[in-house]
Amino acid sequence: MMTSSVRVLAAGDRFVLPSLITAALARQAHCDVRELMLGRPLGPFGPVAGVREASGTEGELIAALAGADVLVTQRAPVTERVLAARPELRLVAVCRGDPVNVDLEAARRHDVRVCFAPGCTAAATAEFTVGLLIAALRRIPQAHDLLAEQGSWAGSTYCTYEQSGLELEDLPVGLIGHGAVGSRVARALCAFGARVMVHDPYARGEVHGLRMSSLDELLRRSRVISLHARLTEETRGLIGARELALLPPGAVVVNAARGGLLDEAALCDALEDGRLAAAALDTYAEEPLPADSRLRTVGGRVVLTPHLGGASRAVAEKAARLAAAEVGRWVRGEPLAHCLT
């Protein structure tokens, strides 16, 4: 157990506010906290010196970390250069479920513990996924744009038999992945009366009464598919032209997981030739979505949102609490609950 005050840098951003981190730390341990506000999501973020989805610069972080024992952050770039410049740093607590903004190998070399906040976005992402799915099925954004933006009642054509959407009751829906998010989506869809199938190579038999299927069987039987797999080298491009061709005509694709799971060019081809009725996407192979992306030009068949699935006030508060709890354990000399190094 530490007897002196722990020096902490709370490097928050416009989502997980530094003040949220500071307040959460105050409930865990006596800390001397300095705050740093990073620009994300209003400012640029992305790769920084070998780490992904980072906000801010190495120089900015090195300067702010002077004398700090602990860094609590969501997206600050914890790189080899940063770790080498601040040998006094002993713990990095990341306010997210996947600390891709930290060079874990460099952290091990510098004997820095890295912990994270698993599952904090699961409920928010699951709810958002169901919202995307319903929006795509019932053409809610398209009808809104016609009425609110253009002043046109032309969206009433969605009341015709040919243009009307699908309802969830009795609809065959295939979920690819049954982890923290996928399982929540499954429960919500079952409450609507959907016929839910699951493909997850890590699950066996029935899961909570759901039908488990091979990927190809699920694709052939589903009017809607929703992606909930982790992005790995094995799953990158999991749904491509071959897989989309297995879907019944007029199917709908939803992705609020990771953009790299889905071949966007193949998706656009299937939307443009009418094999797919619609798609709803919150994540993309490249973010922000490029101005020349074909997804912007496939007309009213696509619902696009800018990676909002895991963004709720509850997520920001929960992430700060989980990260601060790890700092408290470290200060008290207790084992860390979610540690990668």
Secondary structure, DSSP 8 states (H G I E B T S, - for coil): ---S-EEEEEEE-SSS-HHHHHHHHHTTS-EEEEEEE--TTTS-EEEETTEEEEES-HHHHHHHTTT-SEEEESS--B-HHHHHH-TT--EEEESSSS-TTB-HHHHHHTT-EEE--TTTTHHHHHHHHHHHHHHHHHTHHHHHIIIIIT---GGGGGGSTTT----STT-EEEEE--SHHHHHHHHHHHHHT-EEEEE-TT--S-BTTBEE--HHHHHHH-SEEEE-----TTTTT-B-HHHHHHS-TTEEEEE-S-GGGB-HHHHHHHHHTTSEEEEEES--SSSS--TT-GGGGSGGGEEE-SS-TT--HHHHHHHHHHHHHHHHHHHTT---SSB--
